[in-house]
Amino acid sequence: MSEYQYYEFQAVDRPLDSAEQAELRALSTRARITATGFVNHYEWGDLKADPRRLVERYFDLFLYLANWGSRRLAIRLPARLVDARALARFFPDDEIADVRIAGAHAIVDIWRDEMEQDDWDDGAGWLAALAPLRGDILRGDLRAFYLAWLMAVEDGQVGDAEQEPLAGIAPLSASLRALADFFGIDPDLVDAAAAGAAVPPPDAEREAARTFIRSLPEEDKVALLLRLHDGDPHLGAELRQRRLAATGRPPDSGGGQRSAGELRAAARRLAAERHRVATEKAAAEHRRAEAEQAQARKRHLASLAARGEAPWREVEDLVSRRNQPAYEHAVTLLSDLRDVARSQGAEAAFARRLADLRGRHGRKGRFIERLDAAGLG
């Protein structure tokens, strides 16, 4: 299999102008370039630019996938809306992610190498599934970074005594599930983490926001509405941060209640339970299949018994053909007739007819060999 690399960039906060698109076109004549994105894949080649620099200059999201097991997701955020130091608790070292400041932006880069891949994946569709995470992060939902920490837990980079950075990640959104799938995080570990505390219900958050907005001075409200009118893409995130600061509630205080060791143990329990359920299901399916086969066999033998002498005449006809397929068919039919005889208590009569058949066709060595192999001696 040839090497394969997939690159996809997406601009969210502002579209690329024609000059910027021309700059990107100079990097690749094959890429699909629009005002909001750059997509290309390579076989026996590579992108002729540093993706980090492209994110710094043009794009808010970047996804990379290679068929040798490397995956990467970068998210660019307004630095004024991100506490880069607070994010450090999610990334215990530089083995899975880093956070860097580039001008007015904070860029979170998450990656995983040497992933096992059973199925071919061309990379298409992943960024569309993951893109909503950026908006969630700007609204203060940091559970995407918890999943990056969980990846470090799975890889053994986090000690058993270390506590989770958030008190759980329930309920898992479709985008969070997609992130876990994209990086191949152990599903049992993800489910163990999702068993923790849930994020506040939207209704409670909305009521708190309503109370805060009503308390704002009139001039502040006008200024905020003007920014909304002008299309400020970060107004909602900034307003939420102001509300949390005013009410004395930080976006997240960290310090979850469970340790990495407890999460690993919970994941092992979930895996064991899943294995038990799968084993029981497989056993039940096997019993069902056996019962169906037994019923089918019973119907077949009843049908054979109802045919009277016809099956014996068919055996004679098959043996007279003197070829391997006919011999095999005849032996199968005789095996069925033996089972019919057993069910009717007529084994002695069957044995006499079989002996007669063997005596009349004793010179057909191949046929006799097959009878012996089938236990029809």
C-alpha positions in Angstrom: 0.0 0.0 0.0 1.4 3.4 -0.9 1.6 6.1 1.7 -1.4 8.4 2.1 -1.7 11.8 3.8 -4.8 13.9 4.2 -4.8 17.6 5.1 -7.8 19.8 5.7 -7.9 23.4 7.0 -10.9 25.4 7.8 -11.5 29.2 8.3 -14.3 29.9 10.7 -14.1 33.5 12.0 -13.5 35.1 8.7 -13.3 34.0 5.0 -10.1 34.1 3.1 -9.8 36.9 0.6 -8.7 36.4 -3.0 -5.1 37.3 -2.3 -4.9 34.8 0.5 -6.4 32.1 -1.7 -3.9 32.9 -4.4 -1.1 32.5 -1.8 -2.4 29.1 -0.9 -2.8 28.1 -4.6 0.9 28.7 -4.9 1.5 25.9 -2.5 -0.6 23.4 -4.4 -2.2 23.2 -7.8 -4.3 20.2 -6.8 -5.8 21.3 -3.6 -9.5 22.3 -3.2 -9.3 25.9 -2.1 -12.3 28.0 -1.2 -12.9 31.1 0.9 -13.3 28.9 4.0 -11.0 25.9 3.4 -8.0 24.1 2.0 -8.2 20.3 1.3 -5.7 18.0 -0.3 -4.3 14.5 0.0 -0.9 13.2 -1.1 0.5 9.9 -2.2 4.3 9.7 -2.4 4.4 13.4 -1.6 3.8 16.0 1.1 2.4 19.5 1.8 4.9 22.1 0.7 4.4 24.2 3.8 4.4 23.9 7.6 0.8 23.4 8.8 1.5 25.3 12.0 2.3 28.4 10.0 -0.8 28.0 7.8 -3.0 27.8 11.0 -1.2 30.8 12.5 -1.9 32.9 9.4 -5.1 31.7 7.7 -7.1 29.0 9.5 -9.0 28.2 12.7 -9.0 24.4 12.4 -6.6 21.9 11.0 -6.9 18.1 10.6 -4.3 15.7 9.5 -4.4 11.9 8.9 -1.8 9.5 7.5 -2.3 5.8 6.7 0.7 4.8 8.9 -1.2 5.8 12.0 -0.7 9.5 12.6 -3.5 11.8 13.4 -3.6 15.5 14.4 -6.1 18.2 15.2 -5.2 21.9 15.7 -7.7 24.6 17.0 -6.9 28.3 16.8 -8.7 30.5 19.4 -8.6 34.2 20.3 -5.9 34.4 22.9 -7.8 37.0 24.9 -10.6 34.4 25.4 -8.3 31.5 26.4 -6.3 31.0 29.6 -3.4 29.1 28.2 -1.9 28.4 31.6 -5.2 26.9 32.8 -5.2 24.5 29.9 -1.8 23.1 31.0 -3.6 20.8 33.5 -5.1 18.9 30.5 -1.7 18.2 28.9 0.7 16.6 31.4 3.6 16.7 29.0 4.4 17.5 25.3 3.8 13.9 24.1 0.2 14.5 23.0 -0.5 18.2 22.8 0.8 21.7 23.2 -0.6 25.2 23.6 1.2 28.1 22.0 0.5 31.8 21.6 0.9 33.2 18.1 0.1 36.9 18.0 -3.6 37.4 18.9 -4.2 33.7 18.8 -3.8 30.7 21.1 -3.3 27.4 19.2 -4.0 24.1 20.7 -2.4 21.2 18.9 -3.3 17.6 19.7 -1.8 14.5 18.0 -1.4 10.8 18.2 1.0 8.5 16.3 1.4 4.8 15.7 -2.4 4.2 15.9 -3.6 0.8 14.7 -5.9 1.1 11.7 -7.9 -1.9 10.5 -10.0 -0.1 7.9 -9.0 2.3 5.2 -9.8 5.9 6.1 -9.3 8.7 3.5 -9.9 11.5 6.1 -13.0 13.0 4.5 -15.7 14.0 6.9 -13.7 14.1 10.1 -13.2 17.8 10.3 -16.9 18.5 9.7 -17.7 16.2 12.6 -15.1 17.9 14.9 -15.6 21.5 13.9 -18.4 22.2 16.5 -15.8 21.6 19.3 -14.3 25.0 18.7 -17.5 26.8 19.4 -18.0 24.6 22.5 -14.5 25.6 23.8 -15.2 29.3 23.2 -18.4 28.8 25.3 -16.3 27.4 28.1 -16.8 23.7 27.5 -13.4 22.2 27.9 -14.3 18.5 27.6 -12.5 18.2 24.3 -9.3 18.8 26.2 -10.3 16.3 28.9 -10.4 13.7 26.1 -6.8 14.6 25.2 -5.9 14.1 28.8 -7.6 10.7 28.7 -5.5 9.8 25.7 -2.4 10.4 27.9 -4.0 8.3 30.6 -4.4 5.4 28.2 -0.8 5.8 26.9 0.5 5.6 30.5 1.7 9.2 30.7 -0.5 10.0 33.7 0.2 8.4 37.1 -2.6 6.5 38.9 -2.8 9.1 41.7 -3.3 12.1 39.5 -6.9 13.5 39.4 -9.0 14.1 36.4 -8.9 17.8 35.2 -12.7 18.0 35.1 -15.3 16.2 37.1 -16.3 13.9 34.2 -17.5 14.6 30.7 -21.1 13.6 30.6 -23.1 13.8 28.5 -21.0 13.1 25.5 -22.0 15.1 22.4 -21.6 13.7 18.9 -18.5 15.9 18.4 -16.9 14.6 21.5 -17.6 11.0 20.5 -16.1 11.8 17.1 -13.0 13.2 18.7 -12.6 10.0 20.8 -13.1 7.9 17.7 -10.7 10.0 15.6 -7.8 9.5 18.1 -8.8 5.9 18.8 -9.2 6.4 22.5 -10.3 3.3 24.4 -14.1 3.3 24.4 -14.3 1.7 27.8 -12.0 4.5 29.2 -14.2 7.1 27.5 -17.4 5.5 29.0 -15.8 5.4 32.4 -15.0 9.1 32.2 -18.5 9.8 31.0 -19.9 8.3 34.1 -18.8 11.3 36.1 -20.6 14.6 36.8 -22.6 16.1 34.0 -22.2 19.6 32.6 -24.8 22.1 33.9 -28.2 21.8 32.2 -28.7 24.5 29.4 -31.8 25.9 31.1 -29.9 26.7 34.3 -27.1 28.3 32.3 -29.6 30.4 30.3 -31.4 31.7 33.4 -28.1 32.7 34.9 -27.2 34.6 31.6 -30.6 36.3 31.6 -30.1 37.6 35.1 -26.6 38.9 34.3 -27.6 40.6 31.1 -30.4 42.4 32.8 -27.9 43.8 35.4 -25.7 45.4 32.7 -25.7 49.2 32.3 -27.6 50.5 29.3 -24.5 51.7 27.6 -22.9 48.2 27.9 -26.0 46.7 26.3 -25.9 49.1 23.4 -22.1 48.5 22.9 -22.7 44.7 22.9 -25.6 45.0 20.4 -23.5 47.1 18.1 -20.8 44.5 18.1 -23.4 41.9 17.4 -24.6 44.1 14.5 -21.1 44.3 13.2 -20.8 40.5 13.2 -18.2 40.0 16.0 -17.8 36.2 16.0 -16.5 36.1 19.6 -19.1 38.2 21.3 -21.0 35.3 22.8 -17.8 33.7 24.3 -16.7 37.1 25.7 -20.1 37.8 27.3 -20.1 34.4 28.9 -16.7 34.9 30.4 -17.8 38.3 31.7 -20.8 36.6 33.3 -18.8 33.9 35.0 -16.3 36.5 36.3 -19.0 38.7 37.6 -20.7 35.9 39.5 -17.5 34.5 40.9 -17.7 31.3 39.0 -14.7 30.5 36.8 -15.3 28.5 33.6 -13.9 25.5 35.4 -12.2 25.0 38.7 -10.5 21.8 37.8 -9.7 19.1 40.3 -12.1 16.3 39.6 -12.9 13.7 42.2 -11.6 10.6 40.5 -8.0 9.6 39.9 -6.5 8.2 36.7 -6.1 4.9 38.5 -9.8 4.8 39.3 -10.7 5.6 35.7 -8.4 2.8 34.5 -10.0 0.4 37.0 -13.5 1.5 35.9 -12.6 1.0 32.3 -11.4 -2.6 33.0 -14.7 -3.3 34.8 -16.6 -2.0 31.8 -14.4 -4.1 29.4 -15.0 -7.2 31.5 -18.7 -6.6 31.6 -18.9 -6.0 27.9 -16.9 -9.2 27.3 -19.3 -11.1 29.6 -22.4 -9.8 27.8 -20.8 -10.6 24.4 -19.9 -14.1 25.5 -23.4 -14.7 26.8 -24.9 -13.3 23.6 -22.7 -15.5 21.5 -23.6 -18.6 23.5 -27.3 -17.8 23.3 -26.9 -17.3 19.5 -25.1 -20.6 19.3 -27.8 -22.4 21.2 -30.5 -20.8 19.0 -28.6 -21.8 15.8 -28.2 -25.4 17.1 -31.9 -25.5 18.0 -32.8 -24.3 14.5 -30.5 -26.8 12.9 -32.0 -29.6 15.0 -35.5 -28.6 13.9 -34.5 -28.4 10.3 -32.8 -31.8 10.6 -35.9 -33.3 12.2 -38.1 -31.9 9.3 -35.7 -33.2 6.7 -35.7 -36.7 8.2 -39.5 -36.7 8.5 -39.7 -35.7 4.8 -37.3 -38.5 3.9 -39.2 -41.1 5.9 -42.4 -40.0 4.1 -40.9 -40.9 0.8 -40.9 -44.7 1.5 -38.8 -46.7 -0.9 -37.9 -43.7 -3.2 -34.7 -42.8 -1.3 -33.4 -46.4 -1.6 -34.0 -46.4 -5.3 -32.2 -43.0 -5.6 -29.2 -44.6 -3.8 -29.1 -47.4 -6.3 -29.3 -44.9 -9.2 -26.5 -42.8 -7.7 -24.2 -45.8 -7.1 -24.7 -47.0 -10.7 -23.3 -43.7 -12.1 -19.8 -44.7 -10.9 -18.4 -41.2 -10.2 -17.2 -39.4 -7.1 -20.0 -36.8 -6.7 -22.7 -39.5 -7.1 -20.9 -41.7 -4.5 -20.8 -38.8 -2.0 -24.4 -38.0 -2.6 -25.4 -41.6 -2.1 -23.4 -41.9 1.2 -25.1 -38.7 2.5 -28.5 -40.1 1.7 -27.6 -43.4 3.4 -26.5 -41.6 6.5 -29.9 -39.8 6.6 -31.7 -43.2 6.1 -29.7 -44.6 9.0 -30.9 -41.7 11.3 -34.5 -42.3 10.1 -34.1 -46.0 11.0 -32.8 -45.0 14.5 -35.7 -42.7 15.1 -38.2 -45.5 14.1 -36.4 -48.3 16.0 -35.7 -50.0 12.7 -31.9 -50.2 12.9 -31.7 -54.0 12.2 -33.7 -53.7 9.0 -31.5 -50.8 7.9 -28.4 -52.9 8.7 -29.7 -55.8 6.5 -30.4 -53.5 3.5 -27.0 -51.8 3.9 -25.2 -55.2 4.0 -27.1 -56.2 0.9 -26.1 -53.0 -0.9 -22.4 -53.4 0.1 -22.5 -57.0 -1.1 -23.9 -56.1 -4.6 -21.5 -53.2 -5.1 -18.4 -54.6 -3.3 -16.2 -54.2 -6.4 -16.8 -50.4 -6.4 -13.8 -49.7 -4.1 -14.2 -45.9 -4.0 -17.9 -46.3 -3.0 -17.0 -48.8 -0.2 -14.2 -46.5 1.0 -16.8 -43.7 1.4 -19.2 -46.0 3.2 -16.5 -47.0 5.7 -15.4 -43.4 6.3 -19.0 -42.5 7.1 -19.3 -45.3 9.6 -21.6 -47.3 7.3 -19.9 -50.6 7.8 
